[in-house]
Amino acid sequence: MINFKAEIKKAKAKISENKIEAIVLGPSGAGKSALGGTFPGKTLYIYGSAENHGPKSATTYGGNKVDPICIDDNRTPDEAIAALNAILDSTDFIKQYDAIVLDGATVIESIIRQTTAYKTACLTSKGVHNTFAEGPAVLSVINPILNKLRDSGKHYLVTCILDVQEMDSETGEIVESKPRLSTYAVAESVIQQFPDIFVVGPMSNGEITAHRLQFAAGIRRDSKDDTGIVKKTINFKPRLTGVKSIPNTLPADMNEVLKLKKGE
C-alpha cells in the first residue's frame, strides 16, 4: 500500500528546499566556470582536463571554498567515467559540500564517446559503426550521472558550451545559439532534465561590461535530414523553476539566483 500522506509530505519537503538544479550554457570565456565558484558554502568542482581553465576561474570567486577534482588526469576514458561515478557514489565524501559543479556536459560527452562501452554499443551485428545508435549510447552513460547529481541533495550546476550564431552588437545579449552536444536527441534529453536552465555571457550597458545571466536568450537545436532539410526544432527557454517573475538579466552570481529562489 502507498502511504499517500508520507509521499506528499516528502515531495513538498523537496520542493521547499529551493535547490539550484541547473545547466548553464555559454560560449567559451562567457563565465560558466566563474559562476560555479559563486555558490555560498563549500563547492565540489568536478571537471575534465579539456576545461582545465575552469577550476582557476571558479576559485577566483570561491577561493578555498572550492575543491577541484579532475576526472581524466592520467586516466583512460573508461577510467575517467568510472572515477566520475565513484565520486558521485561517495556519499560520505559528498555530504561535506553544499554544491556540486560538473564542468561540463560537452566534455563529459566527448569522454563517453571514446569509451569501450560507447564504441561497443554503436556496433551493428556485422561490426560496423551505427550512427543511429550514438545518441542512445551517450544517454545510457550520462543519464545515470545526472540522476546521481539529482539524488545528492545538493545544489548542482552542469556547464555546457554554447555555439552563438547571433548576438546583439550593443548589449551582448545572445539572440540565437545552439548547445554543443553531438545530436539533437542528446541535446533534447540532457537539457530538458534540468529544472533550471541558465545562459551566461558578457553584457554591456554602454559603460560597464560584466558577465550576466540572460533569461531572454535564444537557444534552439534543429534536427535535419540527409539533404539538410529541418525535420524538427526544439527551443530551450532559460528558466528558474519556482520563480514567477524573472528579470531579463541577472548578475552572474549564485547568491543572487538563490535570493530569487527563496523569494527575497
C-alpha distance (Angstrom), angle and dihedral (degrees) to the residues before:
residue distance angle dihedral
M1 . . .
I2 3.79 . .
N3 3.80 117.4 .
F4 3.80 95.7 -140.7
K5 3.81 95.4 -174.9
A6 3.79 91.2 52.9
E7 3.82 92.7 46.9
I8 3.81 92.5 49.2
K9 3.80 91.3 46.6
K10 3.81 90.8 50.5
A11 3.81 92.7 49.6
K12 3.81 92.8 47.3
A13 3.80 90.6 49.6
K14 3.81 90.6 53.6
I15 3.81 91.5 48.7
S16 3.80 91.7 50.7
E17 3.82 92.1 54.2
N18 3.84 90.7 79.6
K19 3.79 91.5 -150.6
I20 3.78 120.2 178.7
E21 3.82 107.2 -121.4
A22 3.76 101.8 172.2
I23 3.74 148.6 153.8
V24 3.80 112.3 -152.8
L25 3.78 117.2 -156.5
G26 3.77 126.3 -165.7
P27 3.80 142.7 133.7
S28 3.79 120.0 -91.5
G29 3.80 110.2 -67.6
A30 3.81 93.2 16.2
G31 3.80 95.1 122.1
K32 3.82 103.3 -96.1
S33 3.80 94.9 133.2
A34 3.79 92.8 40.9
L35 3.80 89.3 54.1
G36 3.81 88.8 55.4
G37 3.79 89.2 58.3
T38 3.81 94.4 57.4
F39 3.81 98.4 72.2
P40 3.80 112.6 120.8
G41 3.78 110.6 -117.7
K42 3.78 129.2 18.6
T43 3.82 119.4 -25.5
L44 3.80 130.6 -160.5
Y45 3.80 107.1 -147.5
I46 3.82 112.0 -160.6
Y47 3.79 115.9 -174.9
G48 3.78 146.7 164.0
S49 3.81 119.6 -121.9
A50 3.81 91.2 -112.8
E51 3.82 84.6 69.5
N52 3.81 94.9 45.7
H53 3.81 90.9 137.6
G54 3.82 89.1 62.0
P55 3.82 100.4 80.3
K56 3.80 91.4 49.8
S57 3.81 91.1 52.5
A58 3.80 91.7 46.0
T59 3.81 94.6 48.0
T60 3.81 90.3 48.6
Y61 3.81 85.5 69.8
G62 3.80 102.7 24.8
G63 3.80 100.3 36.0
N64 3.80 114.9 -172.6
K65 3.81 90.4 -10.5
V66 3.83 86.7 79.6
D67 3.82 118.1 78.1
P68 3.84 112.0 -168.1
I69 3.81 125.5 -155.0
C70 3.82 123.2 -178.1
I71 3.80 111.8 -150.0
D72 3.82 99.5 -163.3
D73 3.79 103.5 40.6
N74 3.83 104.4 129.8
R75 3.82 90.1 -14.7
T76 3.79 131.7 115.2
P77 3.84 116.7 -121.7
D78 3.82 89.5 -100.3
E79 3.80 90.8 51.0
A80 3.80 92.0 45.7
I81 3.82 93.6 56.1
A82 3.80 89.9 44.6
A83 3.82 89.4 51.4
L84 3.81 92.0 50.3
N85 3.79 91.6 51.8
A86 3.81 91.3 45.4
I87 3.82 90.9 53.7
L88 3.80 92.9 49.7
D89 3.82 90.6 46.0
S90 3.82 91.6 53.9
T91 3.81 97.6 94.4
D92 3.82 94.5 171.0
F93 3.81 89.3 55.2
I94 3.82 95.4 42.0
K95 3.81 94.9 50.3
Q96 3.82 92.0 73.3
Y97 3.81 90.4 65.9
D98 3.79 132.1 79.7
A99 3.81 95.3 -160.6
I100 3.81 141.0 19.4
V101 3.80 124.3 -149.7
L102 3.81 120.7 -166.3
D103 3.79 112.5 -164.8
G104 2.88 98.8 -139.1
A105 3.80 162.5 -0.7
T106 3.81 95.1 -167.2
V107 3.80 92.2 53.0
I108 3.80 94.7 42.9
E109 3.79 90.6 52.0
S110 3.81 90.2 50.4
I111 3.81 90.3 52.9
I112 3.82 91.6 46.8
R113 3.79 90.8 53.4
Q114 3.82 89.3 58.7
T115 3.80 95.7 51.6
T116 3.78 125.9 106.6
A117 3.81 90.9 -123.4
Y118 3.80 91.8 55.8
K119 3.80 94.6 47.2
T120 3.81 91.0 47.9
A121 3.81 93.1 47.8
C122 3.80 90.3 53.5
L123 3.82 95.2 53.6
T124 3.78 121.5 104.5
S125 3.80 121.3 -140.4
K126 3.80 86.0 -94.0
G127 3.79 92.5 55.6
V128 3.81 94.7 -107.3
H129 3.82 122.4 135.0
N130 3.80 111.2 -104.0
T131 3.82 111.8 -152.3
F132 3.81 91.0 -166.2
A133 3.81 88.8 64.6
E134 3.81 94.3 55.4
G135 3.80 97.7 87.6
P136 3.81 96.2 48.2
A137 3.81 90.4 44.3
V138 3.81 91.9 55.1
L139 3.80 93.2 44.3
S140 3.81 92.7 49.9
V141 3.82 87.9 63.7
I142 3.80 103.2 33.1
N143 3.82 97.8 45.3
P144 3.84 94.2 64.2
I145 3.81 88.2 50.3
L146 3.81 91.1 53.8
N147 3.81 89.9 46.5
K148 3.80 90.1 55.6
L149 3.80 91.2 51.5
R150 3.81 89.7 51.7
D151 3.79 91.9 47.5
S152 3.81 92.9 49.5
G153 3.80 92.2 82.8
K154 3.82 89.1 -137.4
H155 3.77 133.4 113.5
Y156 3.80 105.2 -93.5
L157 3.77 135.7 -169.7
V158 3.81 127.4 -171.9
T159 3.80 118.7 -167.1
C160 3.80 125.2 -144.1
I161 3.79 130.5 -176.1
L162 3.80 114.8 -114.8
D163 3.80 122.4 -153.4
V164 3.82 107.6 -145.9
Q165 3.79 118.9 -148.3
E166 3.80 98.9 172.9
M167 3.79 133.5 19.1
D168 3.81 133.3 175.7
S169 3.80 102.7 -104.2
E170 3.81 93.4 -147.6
T171 3.81 104.4 41.7
G172 3.80 101.8 22.6
E173 3.81 91.8 -126.4
I174 3.80 111.7 157.7
V175 3.81 108.0 -119.1
E176 3.79 102.0 174.0
S177 3.79 129.7 11.7
K178 3.79 145.1 138.4
P179 3.81 132.8 -141.3
R180 3.80 115.5 -107.8
L181 3.79 98.8 -120.7
S182 3.79 123.0 129.0
T183 3.80 102.5 -113.3
Y184 3.79 141.9 17.1
A185 3.81 89.7 -114.1
V186 3.81 93.5 53.1
A187 3.82 93.0 46.7
E188 3.80 92.6 47.1
S189 3.80 95.4 46.9
V190 3.80 98.9 41.4
I191 3.81 100.3 44.4
Q192 3.79 96.0 43.2
Q193 3.82 90.8 56.5
F194 3.81 90.4 70.5
P195 3.80 118.5 87.1
D196 3.82 88.6 -155.0
I197 3.81 123.7 48.1
F198 3.82 117.7 -171.7
V199 3.79 132.4 -176.3
V200 3.79 118.0 -163.0
G201 3.77 131.2 -170.4
P202 3.80 143.5 135.0
M203 3.81 114.4 -76.2
S204 3.79 131.8 -175.4
N205 3.80 133.7 -151.6
G206 3.79 91.0 -167.5
E207 3.79 94.5 -91.1
I208 3.80 106.8 42.2
T209 3.80 130.5 36.7
A210 3.80 117.9 -159.4
H211 3.79 140.1 155.0
R212 3.79 110.3 -94.0
L213 3.77 138.2 174.4
Q214 3.80 108.7 -111.9
F215 3.79 113.7 -150.8
A216 3.82 93.5 175.1
A217 3.82 94.5 53.3
G218 3.80 119.3 128.6
I219 3.83 118.0 -123.0
R220 3.79 124.8 168.9
R221 3.77 141.0 155.6
D222 3.80 125.9 -154.1
S223 3.78 129.2 -154.5
K224 3.80 112.0 -147.7
D225 3.78 133.6 -171.0
D226 3.81 124.6 -128.7
T227 3.81 91.2 -82.6
G228 3.80 93.6 53.8
I229 3.79 96.1 -105.5
V230 3.82 113.4 143.4
K231 3.81 110.1 -116.4
K232 3.79 98.5 179.1
T233 3.79 140.3 -5.4
I234 3.77 133.6 -155.6
N235 3.80 126.3 -164.0
F236 3.79 119.4 -151.6
K237 3.78 106.8 -152.5
P238 3.82 114.4 -161.0
R239 3.80 111.0 -115.9
L240 3.78 145.2 172.7
T241 3.79 107.6 -150.8
G242 3.80 116.5 -132.1
V243 3.80 95.2 19.9
K244 3.80 115.7 109.9
S245 3.79 99.4 -166.6
I246 3.81 118.2 36.4
P247 3.83 122.4 -179.7
N248 3.80 117.5 -126.5
T249 3.80 89.4 -114.1
L250 3.77 136.9 17.5
P251 3.83 133.7 -176.9
A252 3.80 110.5 -88.2
D253 3.80 92.2 -109.4
M254 3.79 125.3 117.2
N255 3.81 89.9 -146.8
E256 3.82 88.7 64.8
V257 3.80 91.3 46.7
L258 3.79 91.7 50.2
K259 3.80 90.7 51.7
L260 3.80 89.1 58.1
K261 3.81 91.3 46.1
K262 3.80 89.9 53.2
G263 3.79 92.8 46.1
E264 3.80 93.8 -114.6
